[in-house]
Amino acid sequence: MAVTRLTARDAALLPWIDALESVIFGKREVLTLAVACLLAEGHLLLEDVPGTGKTTLARALAKSIGAQFRRVQFTSDLLPSDVLGVAVWSAERSAFVFKPGPIFANVVLADELNRTPPRTQSALLECMSEAQVSIEGVTKALPRPFFVIATQNPLEFEGTYPLPESQLDRFLMRVSLGFAAREEELRILRSRATADPLERLEPVLDIAALPEWIARTRAVRVDDALLGYLVALGHATRESGRFVHGASTRALLGLQRAAQALAVLDGRTFVVPDDVKAVAVPVLAHRLMPASEANDRDDSETLVRQLLDELPVPR
């Protein structure tokens, strides 16, 4: 399958990607996916080894739109109330007063999410699905836009709790930054010799304008033939025998929204098959587990690419 190169071409959004690339060098395709994830109102899982720029990416994305940013370091002793907030007694008011937790922000970095027990992990489920928090029978809306970026180390197993399927399904995409190329790593060392480029980053898109871009994303046309292509891909994950279970309907809805976001970034009002192909792996692979009868050397990303090669593309 030919690799689709992800680039932003819309004149209004191009400066946004350029600004992010002034901080994260040589990772334009990952940055494009991150912006597409935000436009599609999804959440992003960054899976990579330490020191590759995961936290920097989250901070840069928030700063580039002037968004409120909070970072939560997930540990084994973290409680749900440490994330969501807690009601405390106020002697002045003679009543309980809610003290919001760090989840009440536009961009929330859930750092090393898999280091916290399932009870605390599950505290994010309602937040990520419905952009709200329910505490002691009271529901409180989260700021909009609301975007969770979670990180985890794929190689470390000591003291970690693998994310359950219900949690993984809440993330629209999973991406990896990977190590920088030689030339880009040299640029990183030079640029940070005297100052951090993140400190110089200024907002390039007003957060108040983001809902309009999200609305444009929703309005992008998806032809019936392409909808059929999405459904065929979903059924192929369920019926091919390659996976323990196939992609959910929520996954296909996410795939549609991600493809619409790529179309917006490309300056189009309609989705093309290449949009679907470009986001299929980041949207689907983390939700699928290879079946035991599948080739042990093939991971879920490889198997999704195989399905894309086999399925006829609508014209």
Stockholm file with secondary structure:
# STOCKHOLM 1.0

chainA/1-315         MAVTRLTARDAALLPWIDALESVIFGKREVLTLAVACLLAEGHLLLEDVPGTGKTTLARALAKSIGAQFRRVQFTSDLLPSDVLGVAVWSAERSAFVFKPGPIFANVVLADELNRTPPRTQSALLECMSEAQVSIEGVTKALPRPFFVIATQNPLEFEGTYPLPESQLDRFLMRVSLGFAAREEELRILRSRATADPLERLEPVLDIAALPEWIARTRAVRVDDALLGYLVALGHATRESGRFVHGASTRALLGLQRAAQALAVLDGRTFVVPDDVKAVAVPVLAHRLMPASEANDRDDSETLVRQLLDELPVPR
#=GR chainA/1-315 SS CCCCCCCCCCTTTHHHHHHHHTTSTTCHHHHHHHHHHHHTTCCEEEECCTTSSHHHHHHHHHHHTTCCEEEEECCTTCCHHHHHEEEEEETTTTEEEEEECTTSSSEEEEETGGGSCHHHHTHHHHHHHHSEEEETTEEEECCSSCEEEEEECTTCCTTCCCCCHHHHTTCSEEECCCCCCHHHHHHHHHHTTTCCHHHHCCCCSCGGGHHHHHHHHHHSBCCHHHHHHHHHHHHHHHHSSSBSSCCCHHHHHHHHHHHHHHHHHTTCSBCCHHHHHHHHHHHHGGGCCBCTTSCTTCCHHHHHHHHHHHSCCCC
#=GC SS_cons         CCCCCCCCCCTTTHHHHHHHHTTSTTCHHHHHHHHHHHHTTCCEEEECCTTSSHHHHHHHHHHHTTCCEEEEECCTTCCHHHHHEEEEEETTTTEEEEEECTTSSSEEEEETGGGSCHHHHTHHHHHHHHSEEEETTEEEECCSSCEEEEEECTTCCTTCCCCCHHHHTTCSEEECCCCCCHHHHHHHHHHTTTCCHHHHCCCCSCGGGHHHHHHHHHHSBCCHHHHHHHHHHHHHHHHSSSBSSCCCHHHHHHHHHHHHHHHHHTTCSBCCHHHHHHHHHHHHGGGCCBCTTSCTTCCHHHHHHHHHHHSCCCC
//
